[in-house]
């Protein structure tokens, strides 16, 4: 009889393979939302509703996995839950209402793919941390991996939020739907610091949990956002003749 742990391990392997395939595919296909909006992907809904439908599963399901797990009294498990929810409560129920153009279309196909990813990813993170993983002891709080990973997580979140705030500031007037060159913060060095921040954030998560599911999430984040950052960079350079020539796409001074 196949038990859940066997299924879980199979999902991890399959998920790693799909991440590699997606990374290559996304250099050929740019997801059609935001500045890359396209009507060719079928029916759509507003970005506000789309982000909530896409991201809320991560927020809600992680809490469920914590409740049905066996780590409710474990301090580290509670910390993991809090860090996760800080990100996803914002992404699910705050960020969508702060979009500069919340009525901009987002295809249902993108929403479905994003929600599907979040269902699988949250299952891997939640079931591992709150059920399958060896229980984290209090000593983990003083481990260099937990400390450095948490610092990276917080730094990445800060960069992500600051970058999103700079983008929103370009459209103080809601009637302004045009695009402008962002400046300040990490935009001094790269075209997509919001993506760079999110990659740093989930790399920190992988380190502070020191887990294979965490590592897969970090790799998936890079596989999804690196190609999109390259598309953004190309779009900026094509649209603005005065775009900063020394600005890189995703990693400062590198690429």
BELHUMO-V252632 format. One record per run of one state. SS is the DSSP state (H for helix, E for strand, - for the rest). FROM is the first residue (numbers start at 0). LEN is the number of residues. If there is no record, write none. Layout:
<<SS | FROM | LEN> <SS | FROM | LEN>>
//
This chain:
<<- | 0 | 3> <H | 3 | 22> <- | 25 | 8> <H | 33 | 3> <- | 36 | 2> <H | 38 | 3> <- | 41 | 2> <E | 43 | 3> <H | 46 | 22> <- | 68 | 6> <H | 74 | 19> <- | 93 | 1> <H | 94 | 4> <- | 98 | 6> <E | 104 | 3> <H | 107 | 25> <- | 132 | 5> <H | 137 | 5> <- | 142 | 1> <H | 143 | 26> <- | 169 | 15> <H | 184 | 4> <- | 188 | 1> <E | 189 | 1> <- | 190 | 2> <H | 192 | 17> <- | 209 | 2> <H | 211 | 28> <- | 239 | 8> <E | 247 | 1> <- | 248 | 7>>
//
